């Protein structure tokens, strides 16, 4: 549908609030008894009851407002209805739920995320919100609830992030501790808990400078009976897994191997499977004859709009699980009732049952998960792959659109690494993308005109972090191996640098690096590619430097232009043991600035504890980048 022809969203302010919820439930009870009329009855050929994992033939769903009032055999509803809809050829299943997703990684604002994922069956999302929180923590809840207030059919349940900031060595647009978490949990029933606790060394080590802050957030979550989500990357030994569970961290979405998954599952962790390891893990659990899959869900975590257009959303996760051998009905449970139970959201989502939102995915074929139509909030919002529902038109304010706070022109001199006087070479610290080693590498690098130089013959290039919060554009820089452009006078910059989201830039010359950063400041975030001294392509992420307020197809077209220009660049490459690091355009560098476990030596923006920005985030140790 053309955007101009799409129905406008009505301001419904349908956030979950206790007093309103009581009034809704009072009306639903009378409607279920037939004492008040339903608005609609949807009659389907089959309906999957995910509570019992059974199919019911020729059933009807009575809808009042945005909720389900009654389900039962066709003709059993005792009241009247204003409208009736029949889909005798289609099978009804609940709308899919994302147990853990960073909508920011779709690079779409929430209202356009809804238009992208609803036709793919995704009707509710637990938003892991530390990404935007690190850019503007003060407006975090306002940002995630605004689209819903204005009539978007996608239910977003934001979880304030524990990683704000990710470590004690990072700073910027947000700080969350006990007081902030207590306030968030009290402010809205849409907040189900605390987003993934990533800094495991700070949880177990009382001497870590983030220890008190993290345990304060955990305490505030426990006090509100919320869920504390976990992030157990790299934890594979039994003492660590037991300690992680004992700390009250309820889940993990980072399991890489079947054995690790089993050890975590049998220590009480809720397992959130990502697609990368899903086939192998599901096969293993089937071989183990796992009788109860209720502690398992599927998570998208990070998936761009371009990849969603190509692969799918939650529907792709379910299809992959079925292709990996899982019974379709169990796979559907893993994307509906299981995540709803884990997040304690079953009164609202997760099943086709009274009181829940009337979110229905209609399938023409269950094993292949062929989606014909999707209903959300009691109305049809898609026809085939096309979204036909409302998209609120939101003029996002300055706190969302002006987040690249760089008040000066960055110059080539900002990226120079000065050599000691009289030296022909200098020793340099070198790391690679996804550097998990306990120690960094060292190399002897040449000096020219008083500056330490790159060494392209050894795939050594320069990588830098530009702070985008202080206005001063404080810059840390060092040498990295096996990433970035080999093409002369070429650089790539991006404002998405998980999880602090400063600007990162990698380049074959300091001049090109400066040009790429300055271009990024002009667009208020996104991507900037300078090739052979000229700006070749940009992609605009004007909302928080993370997202764009436009349709997925429009954003994807801009990304495809970037990819096309990037194909003209020779990119360095050296394999690491980290999955999903591939030759070519280094898009995964967006995740190479992570500071959560098991990262050790990383580059962060200059801070008091690490003036050069080079720090071991597990120990707090610092080191010069050249000496």
C-alpha positions as CSV (number, residue, x, y, z in Angstrom):
1,X,0.0,0.0,0.0
2,X,1.2,3.5,-0.8
3,X,2.1,5.4,2.4
4,X,-0.4,8.1,1.5
5,X,-3.2,5.6,1.2
6,X,-2.4,3.8,4.5
7,X,-5.0,4.5,7.3
8,X,-3.9,7.1,9.8
9,X,-3.3,5.9,13.3
10,X,-5.8,7.1,15.9
11,X,-4.5,8.3,19.3
12,X,-5.6,5.4,21.5
13,X,-3.1,5.7,24.4
14,X,-3.5,1.9,24.9
15,X,-0.7,1.5,27.4
16,X,-1.4,-1.0,30.1
17,X,-2.5,0.8,33.2
18,X,-4.1,-0.7,36.3
19,X,-7.2,1.4,36.5
20,X,-7.9,1.1,32.8
21,X,-7.1,-2.6,32.9
22,X,-9.9,-3.1,35.5
23,X,-12.4,-1.3,33.3
24,X,-11.4,-3.4,30.3
25,X,-11.7,-6.6,32.2
26,X,-15.1,-5.7,33.6
27,X,-16.3,-5.1,30.1
28,X,-14.7,-8.3,28.8
29,X,-16.4,-10.4,31.5
30,X,-19.9,-9.1,30.6
31,X,-19.1,-9.5,26.9
32,X,-18.0,-13.1,27.4
33,X,-21.3,-13.8,29.1
34,X,-23.2,-12.4,26.2
35,X,-24.6,-9.5,28.4
36,X,-22.8,-7.0,26.2
37,X,-22.3,-7.4,22.5
38,X,-18.9,-8.2,20.9
39,X,-17.5,-6.0,18.3
40,X,-16.3,-8.8,16.0
41,X,-16.3,-12.5,15.7
42,X,-13.5,-14.2,13.7
43,X,-14.3,-17.8,12.7
44,X,-11.4,-19.9,11.6
45,X,-10.8,-23.3,10.2
46,X,-8.5,-24.4,13.0
47,X,-7.1,-22.7,16.2
48,X,-4.0,-23.7,18.1
49,X,-4.4,-23.7,21.8
50,X,-0.8,-23.2,22.9
51,X,-1.6,-23.9,26.5
52,X,-2.4,-27.5,25.7
53,X,-0.7,-27.7,22.3
54,X,-3.9,-28.9,20.7
55,X,-5.7,-27.9,17.6
56,X,-9.4,-27.0,17.7
57,X,-11.4,-27.3,14.5
58,X,-13.9,-24.7,13.4
59,X,-13.6,-22.3,16.3
60,X,-14.5,-18.6,16.8
61,X,-12.9,-15.7,18.5
62,X,-15.2,-13.0,20.0
63,X,-13.4,-9.6,20.1
64,X,-14.2,-6.6,22.2
65,X,-12.1,-3.5,21.5
66,X,-8.6,-4.7,21.2
67,X,-9.0,-7.8,23.3
68,X,-10.4,-11.3,23.1
69,X,-13.5,-11.8,25.2
70,X,-14.5,-15.4,24.2
71,X,-13.1,-18.4,22.3
72,X,-15.0,-21.6,21.6
73,X,-16.6,-23.8,18.9
74,X,-18.3,-22.0,16.1
75,X,-21.7,-20.8,17.2
76,X,-21.0,-21.2,20.9
77,X,-20.7,-17.5,21.7
78,X,-23.9,-16.5,23.6
79,X,-24.0,-12.9,22.6
80,X,-24.4,-10.6,19.5
81,X,-21.6,-9.1,17.4
82,X,-21.5,-6.1,15.2
83,X,-19.3,-7.8,12.5
84,X,-18.5,-11.3,11.6
85,X,-15.4,-12.6,9.6
86,X,-14.9,-16.2,8.3
87,X,-11.6,-17.8,7.4
88,X,-12.5,-21.5,7.0
89,X,-9.3,-22.3,5.1
90,X,-6.9,-20.7,7.5
91,X,-5.4,-21.8,10.8
92,X,-5.1,-19.3,13.7
93,X,-2.1,-19.1,16.0
94,X,-1.2,-16.4,18.5
95,X,0.8,-13.4,17.4
96,X,4.6,-14.0,17.8
97,X,6.5,-12.3,20.6
98,X,10.1,-11.2,20.7
99,X,11.5,-12.2,24.1
100,X,14.7,-10.2,23.5
101,X,15.2,-7.7,20.7
102,X,17.0,-4.5,20.0
103,X,14.6,-2.6,17.7
104,X,17.5,-0.1,17.3
105,X,19.3,-2.8,15.3
106,X,16.6,-2.8,12.7
107,X,17.6,0.9,12.3
108,X,13.9,1.8,12.2
109,X,11.9,3.9,14.6
110,X,9.2,1.9,16.5
111,X,6.3,2.9,14.2
112,X,8.2,1.7,11.1
113,X,9.4,-1.4,12.9
114,X,5.8,-2.3,13.4
115,X,5.0,-1.9,9.7
116,X,8.0,-4.2,8.9
117,X,7.4,-7.0,11.4
118,X,3.6,-7.2,11.8
119,X,3.0,-8.8,8.4
120,X,5.6,-11.4,9.5
121,X,3.6,-12.3,12.5
122,X,5.4,-10.3,15.2
123,X,2.8,-8.5,17.3
124,X,4.7,-7.8,20.5
125,X,8.3,-7.2,21.4
126,X,10.3,-7.0,24.6
127,X,12.7,-4.2,23.7
128,X,16.2,-4.5,25.1
129,X,16.5,-0.8,25.4
130,X,20.1,-0.1,26.5
131,X,21.0,1.1,23.0
132,X,18.8,4.2,22.9
133,X,19.3,4.6,26.7
134,X,23.0,5.0,26.2
135,X,22.2,7.9,23.7
136,X,19.4,9.5,25.8
137,X,18.6,7.7,28.9
138,X,16.3,10.4,30.3
139,X,13.8,10.0,27.4
140,X,14.1,6.2,27.1
141,X,10.6,5.2,28.2
142,X,9.0,8.1,26.4
143,X,10.7,7.1,23.2
144,X,9.6,3.4,23.3
145,X,6.0,4.1,24.4
146,X,5.2,7.0,22.0
147,X,4.3,5.0,18.9
148,X,1.9,2.8,21.0
149,X,0.3,5.9,22.5
150,X,-0.3,7.2,19.0
151,X,-2.0,4.0,17.7
152,X,0.7,1.6,16.5
153,X,-0.6,-2.0,16.7
154,X,2.8,-3.3,17.9
155,X,3.0,-3.8,21.6
156,X,6.5,-2.8,22.9
157,X,7.5,-3.8,26.4
158,X,10.7,-1.9,27.1
159,X,13.2,-3.2,29.6
160,X,15.6,-0.5,30.8
161,X,19.2,-1.6,30.2
162,X,21.7,-2.6,32.8
163,X,24.5,-1.6,30.4
164,X,23.9,2.2,30.8
165,X,26.8,2.7,30.7
166,X,28.1,-0.7,29.6
167,X,31.1,-0.5,32.0
168,X,32.6,1.9,34.5
169,X,35.0,3.0,31.7
170,X,32.3,4.5,29.5
171,X,30.2,7.6,29.7
172,X,27.7,9.6,27.7
173,X,24.0,9.9,27.2
174,X,22.6,7.9,30.0
175,X,23.2,6.5,33.5
176,X,20.9,3.9,35.1
177,X,21.2,2.7,38.6
178,X,18.9,1.8,41.5
179,X,16.9,5.0,41.4
180,X,16.3,5.0,37.7
181,X,15.3,1.3,37.6
182,X,12.9,1.8,40.6
183,X,11.4,4.8,38.8
184,X,11.0,2.9,35.5
185,X,9.4,-0.1,37.1
186,X,6.9,2.1,39.0
187,X,6.1,4.4,36.0
188,X,4.6,1.8,33.6
189,X,3.2,-1.7,33.7
190,X,4.6,-2.0,30.2
191,X,8.1,-2.4,31.8
192,X,8.6,-6.1,32.6
193,X,12.0,-6.1,34.1
194,X,15.7,-5.3,33.6
195,X,17.4,-5.8,30.3
196,X,20.3,-8.2,29.8
197,X,22.9,-7.9,32.6
198,X,26.0,-8.0,30.4
199,X,28.9,-7.0,32.7
200,X,29.3,-10.4,34.5
201,X,32.7,-9.5,36.0
202,X,31.0,-6.5,37.7
203,X,28.2,-8.8,39.1
204,X,30.5,-11.4,40.8
205,X,33.4,-9.1,41.8
206,X,32.7,-6.7,44.7
207,X,35.9,-4.8,43.8
208,X,34.6,-3.9,40.3
209,X,33.6,-0.2,40.1
210,X,30.2,-1.2,38.6
211,X,29.3,-3.7,41.3
212,X,27.1,-1.4,43.4
213,X,25.3,0.1,40.4
214,X,24.4,-3.3,38.9
215,X,23.2,-4.8,42.1
216,X,21.2,-1.7,42.8
217,X,19.3,-2.2,39.5
218,X,18.8,-5.9,40.3
219,X,17.5,-5.0,43.7
220,X,15.0,-2.5,42.3
221,X,13.8,-5.1,39.8
222,X,13.3,-7.8,42.4
223,X,11.4,-5.2,44.5
224,X,9.0,-4.7,41.7
225,X,8.8,-8.5,40.9
226,X,10.3,-7.9,37.5
227,X,12.4,-10.3,35.4
228,X,16.2,-9.9,35.4
229,X,17.5,-10.8,32.0
230,X,21.0,-12.2,31.6
231,X,23.8,-12.3,29.0
232,X,26.1,-15.2,29.7
233,X,28.5,-14.9,26.7
234,X,31.6,-17.0,27.2
235,X,30.4,-18.7,30.4
236,X,30.8,-22.4,29.8
237,X,32.4,-23.8,33.0
238,X,30.0,-25.1,35.6
239,X,31.0,-22.9,38.5
240,X,30.4,-19.8,36.4
241,X,27.0,-21.1,35.1
242,X,26.0,-21.9,38.6
243,X,27.1,-18.5,39.9
244,X,25.3,-16.7,37.1
245,X,22.0,-18.5,38.0
246,X,22.6,-18.0,41.7
247,X,22.9,-14.3,41.1
248,X,19.3,-14.2,39.9
249,X,20.0,-13.7,36.2
250,X,17.1,-15.5,34.7
251,X,18.1,-16.1,31.1
252,X,20.8,-16.4,28.4
253,X,20.6,-15.7,24.7
254,X,24.4,-16.1,24.1
255,X,24.7,-19.9,24.1
256,X,26.9,-21.1,21.2
257,X,27.1,-24.8,21.7
258,X,24.7,-27.6,22.5
259,X,26.6,-28.7,25.6
260,X,26.6,-25.2,26.9
261,X,22.9,-24.8,26.3
262,X,22.2,-28.0,28.2
263,X,24.3,-27.0,31.1
264,X,22.5,-23.7,31.4
265,X,19.1,-25.1,30.8
266,X,19.5,-27.7,33.6
267,X,20.7,-24.9,36.0
268,X,17.4,-23.1,35.6
269,X,18.2,-20.5,33.0
270,X,15.6,-19.6,30.4
271,X,17.3,-20.3,27.0
272,X,16.7,-17.8,24.2
273,X,18.0,-19.3,21.0
274,X,19.4,-17.2,18.2
275,X,19.3,-18.5,14.6
276,X,23.1,-18.9,14.3
277,X,23.3,-21.9,16.6
278,X,19.7,-22.9,16.5
279,X,19.9,-25.9,14.1
280,X,22.7,-27.6,16.0
281,X,21.2,-27.0,19.4
282,X,17.7,-28.1,18.5
283,X,19.1,-31.3,17.0
284,X,21.0,-32.0,20.2
285,X,18.0,-31.3,22.4
286,X,15.8,-33.6,20.3
287,X,18.5,-36.3,20.6
288,X,18.4,-35.8,24.4
289,X,14.6,-36.4,24.2
290,X,13.9,-33.1,26.0
291,X,10.3,-33.6,27.1
292,X,9.6,-30.0,28.2
293,X,10.4,-27.1,25.9
294,X,8.7,-24.5,28.1
295,X,12.1,-23.0,29.1
296,X,13.1,-22.2,25.5
297,X,12.2,-19.3,23.3
298,X,13.6,-17.9,20.0
299,X,15.2,-14.5,19.9
300,X,16.0,-12.1,17.0
301,X,18.3,-10.0,19.2
302,X,19.9,-7.9,16.5
303,X,18.6,-7.9,12.9
304,X,18.7,-5.1,10.4
305,X,15.7,-4.0,8.3
306,X,17.6,-5.2,5.2
307,X,18.0,-8.7,6.7
308,X,14.4,-8.8,7.9
309,X,13.2,-8.0,4.4
310,X,15.3,-10.8,3.1
311,X,14.9,-13.4,5.8
312,X,11.9,-12.5,7.9
313,X,11.3,-11.7,11.6
314,X,10.1,-14.1,14.3
315,X,8.5,-16.1,11.5
316,X,11.9,-16.9,10.2
317,X,13.0,-18.1,13.6
318,X,10.1,-20.5,13.8
319,X,10.6,-21.8,10.3
320,X,14.2,-22.5,11.0
321,X,13.3,-24.4,14.1
322,X,10.8,-26.5,12.2
323,X,13.4,-27.1,9.5
324,X,15.8,-28.2,12.2
325,X,13.4,-30.9,13.3
326,X,11.2,-29.3,15.9
327,X,7.5,-30.1,15.8
328,X,5.7,-27.0,14.4
329,X,3.4,-26.7,17.4
330,X,6.3,-26.7,19.8
331,X,8.1,-24.2,17.6
332,X,5.1,-21.9,17.8
333,X,5.0,-22.2,21.6
334,X,8.6,-21.1,21.7
335,X,7.6,-17.8,20.0
336,X,4.3,-17.2,21.8
337,X,3.4,-18.6,25.2
338,X,7.0,-19.5,26.3
339,X,8.4,-15.9,26.1
340,X,5.1,-14.5,27.5
341,X,5.4,-16.8,30.5
342,X,9.0,-15.9,31.0
343,X,8.3,-12.2,30.9
344,X,5.2,-12.6,33.0
345,X,3.0,-11.1,30.3
346,X,0.5,-13.9,29.9
347,X,-2.5,-11.8,30.9
348,X,-1.9,-9.7,27.8
349,X,-0.1,-11.7,25.1
350,X,1.1,-15.2,24.1
351,X,-2.1,-17.1,23.4
352,X,-5.5,-16.9,21.8
353,X,-7.4,-16.7,25.1
354,X,-9.8,-14.4,26.8
355,X,-8.3,-11.1,28.1
356,X,-5.4,-11.2,25.7
357,X,-4.9,-8.8,22.9
358,X,-6.7,-10.0,19.8
359,X,-3.4,-10.7,17.9
360,X,-4.0,-13.5,15.4
361,X,-1.7,-14.9,12.8
362,X,-3.6,-16.7,10.0
363,X,-1.7,-19.5,8.2
364,X,-2.6,-21.3,5.0
365,X,0.0,-23.9,5.7
366,X,1.3,-24.7,9.2
367,X,4.5,-26.7,8.6
368,X,5.9,-24.0,6.3
369,X,4.4,-21.2,8.4
370,X,2.8,-19.6,5.3
371,X,1.2,-16.4,6.7
372,X,-1.8,-15.1,4.8
373,X,-3.1,-12.4,7.2
374,X,-2.3,-10.9,10.5
375,X,-4.7,-9.3,13.0
376,X,-3.4,-7.1,15.8
377,X,-5.5,-5.2,18.4
378,X,-8.6,-6.9,16.9
379,X,-8.2,-5.6,13.4
380,X,-6.5,-7.0,10.2
381,X,-3.2,-5.2,9.7
382,X,-1.7,-7.3,6.8
383,X,-2.7,-9.0,3.6
384,X,0.0,-11.4,2.5
385,X,3.4,-9.6,3.0
386,X,1.8,-6.2,2.8
387,X,1.2,-4.0,5.8
388,X,-2.2,-2.4,5.6
389,X,-2.5,-1.0,9.2
390,X,-1.9,2.5,10.5
391,X,1.5,4.1,10.9
392,X,1.5,7.1,13.3
393,X,3.3,10.1,11.8
394,X,5.6,11.2,14.6
395,X,7.7,14.4,14.4
396,X,10.4,13.2,16.7
397,X,11.7,16.1,18.9
398,X,15.3,17.4,19.2
399,X,16.2,15.0,22.0
400,X,15.8,12.2,19.4
401,X,17.1,13.9,16.3
402,X,20.1,15.9,17.5
403,X,22.2,13.3,19.3
404,X,25.6,13.7,17.5
405,X,27.0,16.4,19.7
406,X,30.3,17.3,17.9
407,X,30.8,21.0,17.9
408,X,34.0,21.2,15.9
409,X,35.5,20.0,12.6
410,X,37.5,16.8,13.1
411,X,40.9,17.0,11.4
412,X,43.5,14.5,10.2
413,X,45.7,15.6,13.1
414,X,43.1,14.2,15.6
415,X,44.0,10.7,14.4
416,X,47.8,10.9,14.5
417,X,49.8,8.7,16.9
418,X,52.9,10.6,17.8
419,X,56.2,8.8,18.1
420,X,58.9,9.5,20.7
421,X,61.6,11.9,19.4
422,X,64.3,10.3,17.3
423,X,62.6,6.9,16.9
424,X,62.5,5.0,13.5
425,X,60.0,2.5,14.9
426,X,57.7,2.2,17.9
427,X,56.1,-0.7,19.6
428,X,52.3,-0.7,19.2
429,X,49.4,-2.4,20.9
430,X,47.3,-4.3,18.3
431,X,44.0,-6.0,18.6
432,X,41.6,-7.6,16.1
433,X,37.8,-7.4,15.8
434,X,36.2,-9.5,18.5
435,X,39.4,-9.6,20.5
436,X,38.8,-12.0,23.5
437,X,42.4,-12.8,24.3
438,X,43.6,-12.0,27.8
439,X,46.5,-10.1,26.3
440,X,46.9,-7.8,23.3
441,X,49.3,-8.3,20.5
442,X,52.4,-6.1,20.0
443,X,54.1,-5.1,16.8
444,X,57.0,-2.9,15.8
445,X,55.6,-0.2,13.4
446,X,57.5,2.3,11.3
447,X,57.7,6.0,12.1
448,X,57.5,8.7,9.5
449,X,57.4,12.5,10.0
450,X,57.2,11.9,13.8
451,X,54.1,9.7,13.6
452,X,53.6,6.0,13.9
453,X,52.4,4.5,10.7
454,X,50.0,1.8,9.5
455,X,51.5,-1.4,8.1
456,X,49.2,-2.5,5.2
457,X,51.4,-5.4,4.3
458,X,50.5,-7.0,7.7
459,X,46.8,-5.9,7.4
460,X,47.4,-3.3,10.2
461,X,45.2,-0.3,9.9
462,X,44.0,2.5,12.2
463,X,40.8,2.4,14.2
464,X,39.4,5.2,16.3
465,X,36.5,6.1,18.6
466,X,35.1,9.6,18.5
467,X,33.0,10.7,21.5
468,X,29.7,12.1,20.3
469,X,28.3,13.3,23.7
470,X,30.5,16.0,25.2
471,X,30.7,18.3,22.2
472,X,34.5,18.1,22.3
473,X,34.9,15.1,20.0
474,X,37.4,13.4,22.3
475,X,39.2,10.8,20.2
476,X,41.0,7.5,21.1
477,X,42.9,5.7,18.4
478,X,45.1,2.6,17.9
479,X,46.1,0.0,15.4
480,X,43.8,-2.9,14.5
481,X,44.5,-6.0,12.4
482,X,42.4,-7.6,9.7
483,X,39.7,-5.0,9.2
484,X,39.1,-1.8,7.3
485,X,40.1,-0.6,3.8
486,X,43.3,-1.3,2.0
487,X,42.3,1.1,-0.8
488,X,44.3,4.4,-0.3
489,X,42.6,7.5,1.1
490,X,39.5,5.5,2.2
491,X,37.6,5.3,5.5
492,X,34.3,4.0,6.9
493,X,32.6,5.6,9.8
494,X,29.4,4.6,11.7
495,X,27.5,6.0,14.7
496,X,26.3,2.5,15.8
497,X,29.0,1.1,18.0
498,X,27.5,-1.3,20.5
499,X,26.8,-0.6,23.2
500,X,27.9,2.9,24.0
501,X,27.3,4.1,20.4
502,X,30.1,6.6,20.0
503,X,31.3,7.1,16.4
504,X,33.8,4.6,15.2
505,X,35.9,5.0,12.1
506,X,38.5,2.9,10.4
507,X,40.6,4.0,7.5
508,X,43.7,3.8,5.4
509,X,44.5,7.5,5.9
510,X,43.9,10.1,8.7
511,X,42.5,12.5,6.2
512,X,39.9,10.1,5.0
513,X,39.0,9.2,8.6
514,X,38.4,12.9,9.4
515,X,36.3,13.3,6.2
516,X,34.1,10.3,7.1
517,X,33.5,11.5,10.6
518,X,32.6,15.0,9.5
519,X,30.1,13.6,6.9
520,X,28.5,11.6,9.7
521,X,28.1,14.6,11.9
522,X,26.3,16.4,9.0
523,X,23.7,13.6,8.7
524,X,23.3,13.2,12.5
525,X,24.3,9.6,12.4
526,X,24.4,6.5,10.2
527,X,27.1,5.4,7.8
528,X,29.7,7.4,5.8
529,X,32.0,5.9,3.3
530,X,34.9,8.0,1.9
531,X,36.6,6.3,-1.1
532,X,39.9,7.5,-2.5
533,X,39.4,10.9,-0.9
534,X,35.8,11.5,-1.9
535,X,32.5,10.9,-0.1
536,X,31.1,7.9,-1.9
537,X,28.0,7.0,0.1
538,X,26.0,7.8,3.3
539,X,23.1,6.2,5.1
540,X,21.0,8.3,7.4
541,X,20.2,7.2,11.0
542,X,18.9,10.5,12.1
543,X,17.0,9.2,15.2
544,X,19.5,8.7,18.0
545,X,22.2,8.1,15.5
546,X,20.8,4.5,15.5
547,X,17.5,4.6,13.6
548,X,15.7,6.3,10.7
549,X,12.0,7.4,10.6
550,X,11.0,5.9,7.2
551,X,9.8,2.7,5.7
552,X,12.1,-0.3,5.7
553,X,12.2,-0.5,1.9
554,X,13.4,3.1,1.7
555,X,16.2,2.5,4.2
556,X,17.2,-0.7,2.6
557,X,17.5,1.1,-0.8
558,X,20.0,3.4,0.8
559,X,21.9,0.6,2.4
560,X,22.1,-1.2,-1.0
561,X,23.7,1.9,-2.5
562,X,26.2,1.9,0.3
563,X,27.0,-1.8,-0.3
564,X,27.4,-1.2,-4.0
565,X,29.9,1.6,-3.4
566,X,31.7,-0.5,-0.8
567,X,32.2,-3.3,-3.4
568,X,34.7,-0.9,-5.1
569,X,36.9,-0.9,-2.0
570,X,39.5,-3.6,-1.2
571,X,38.8,-4.6,2.4
572,X,41.4,-6.2,4.7
573,X,40.5,-9.4,6.3
574,X,41.9,-11.8,8.8
575,X,39.8,-14.6,10.3
576,X,39.0,-14.6,14.0
577,X,37.4,-17.4,16.1
578,X,34.3,-15.2,16.4
579,X,31.4,-16.3,14.3
580,X,29.9,-14.0,11.7
581,X,33.2,-12.1,10.9
582,X,33.4,-12.4,7.1
583,X,35.5,-10.9,4.3
584,X,34.2,-7.8,2.5
585,X,32.3,-4.8,3.8
586,X,33.0,-4.9,7.6
587,X,29.4,-4.3,8.8
588,X,30.1,-6.4,11.9
589,X,32.4,-3.7,13.2
590,X,29.3,-2.2,14.7
591,X,29.6,-5.0,17.3
592,X,33.4,-5.0,17.6
593,X,33.3,-2.2,20.2
594,X,31.3,-4.2,22.7
595,X,32.7,-4.2,26.3
596,X,30.7,-7.0,27.9
597,X,32.2,-10.3,28.9
598,X,34.1,-12.1,27.5
599,X,35.8,-8.9,26.0
600,X,39.0,-8.0,27.6
601,X,41.2,-5.3,25.9
602,X,39.0,-2.8,24.1
603,X,39.1,0.8,22.8
604,X,36.6,3.2,24.4
605,X,36.3,7.0,24.2
606,X,39.0,8.7,26.4
607,X,37.9,8.8,30.0
608,X,39.5,9.6,33.4
609,X,40.4,6.0,34.1
610,X,41.8,5.4,30.6
611,X,43.0,8.7,29.0
612,X,44.1,6.8,25.8
613,X,40.9,4.8,25.8
614,X,42.7,1.4,25.8
615,X,41.6,-0.6,28.8
616,X,41.0,-4.1,29.9
617,X,37.3,-3.9,31.0
618,X,37.6,-7.1,33.1
619,X,40.5,-5.8,35.2
620,X,40.6,-2.0,34.7
621,X,44.2,-2.3,33.6
622,X,45.3,0.3,31.0
623,X,48.2,0.5,28.6
624,X,49.7,3.0,26.1
625,X,48.8,2.3,22.5
626,X,52.4,3.1,21.3
627,X,55.6,3.2,23.3
